[in-house]
Amino acid sequence: MLKVAPLRKGFYWDTESLIVVGLFTALGKAASLLVALLGGGMNPVTLLLKNGIATALLVVMLARVRKFGTLMLYTLVAQVVSFLMTGGIMVGTLPLYLLGALAADALIALCGGYRKVWAVLLGVAVYDAFGRVLGLAMSFLMARENVGMVGVGAAIVAFGYLGCLLVGLPCGAKFVRELRHAGIIREL
């Protein structure tokens, strides 16, 4: 008698999800770089816009790809892209960023999942805060001899985080609402 192998279940990440994560990662990096270049450097308006755009795109991506681990995949792709763009050190920070992404993914799941926009907004706010604190901690380790420079960096990072909170999260929520209305983000 001929036995037929059972059908395998599909992969957790389908092609569309992987493409959306890759596109939004690239779009976020390109938009941030473009705003920084066109804004003329480190000024308050550029900081608010750059961080706001990146956060809004992250909210839209999470509303589009509603799977646990999306932030972890985004973090992995973003770290690889940053490594290729700047040639920085990725080995020491990548596990910590992945841990922060896992914590934010878990928070979103505990708060009702990716279908609830407020849960996504809370998760993105925690993810951004964790990344900024981690970046400041790494700066402190690298600049131990000149701690005053870390204070200046902390002020810049805090102002950038205000851009995430005041510009990125509200704009991301509005984009999600409009994209649901347009049918781009489908309700399941």
Disulfide bonds with the S-S distance in Angstrom:
none
